[in-house]
Amino acid sequence: MTIAQASRQYGLSADTLRYYERIGLIPPVPRNKSGIRDYDQASCQWIELMKCMRAAGVQIEALVEYVELFRQGDATLEARKALLMEQRDLLMTRMEEMQQSLDRLNYKIRLYEDGAMTQAAMEERQARSPED
């Protein structure tokens, strides 16, 4: 698969794919006789993992560390697991924060739906609590 095809398939720009390869997030991509990248199944699996992790908010630095540990082999199994667990905990915290934001937005929407967001109602609520 060419870089253009991989870019389309995974929704990542060619520049992003090159960057991921350059910093080691995906292993060096095999090249054809003309020197053009030819993404194989292993490369694609790494791209899928990195896309998933980035979408979850995992920082590049943590991913670089994970890949470096992976390349060191089975001696790093526990370290890799610990890194993934730490990232999971960070994601759970972000999800809780996002849920609070969603709850707040839903509350505000309900106020509009209930007609409670008229200027008079807002002024009355503001006098009681600036949070509403």
Residue pairs with C-beta under 8 A, 6 or more apart in sequence:
1 9
1 38
1 39
1 40
1 44
2 36
2 37
2 38
2 39
3 14
3 17
3 18
3 36
3 37
3 39
4 14
5 39
6 12
6 17
6 37
6 39
6 43
6 44
6 47
7 13
7 14
7 17
9 44
10 17
10 44
10 47
10 48
10 51
11 51
12 20
12 47
12 51
17 26
17 47
20 26
20 47
20 50
21 27
21 28
21 29
23 60
23 64
24 64
24 67
24 68
25 46
25 50
25 60
25 63
25 64
25 67
26 43
26 46
26 47
26 50
27 42
27 43
27 46
29 37
29 38
29 39
29 40
29 43
30 37
30 38
30 39
30 40
30 43
31 37
31 38
32 38
39 47
50 63
53 63
53 87
54 60
54 63
56 87
56 91
57 90
57 91
57 94
58 87
58 90
58 91
62 83
62 86
62 87
65 83
66 80
66 83
66 84
69 76
69 79
69 80
69 83
70 76
70 80
111 117
111 132
115 121
116 125
122 132
125 132
126 132
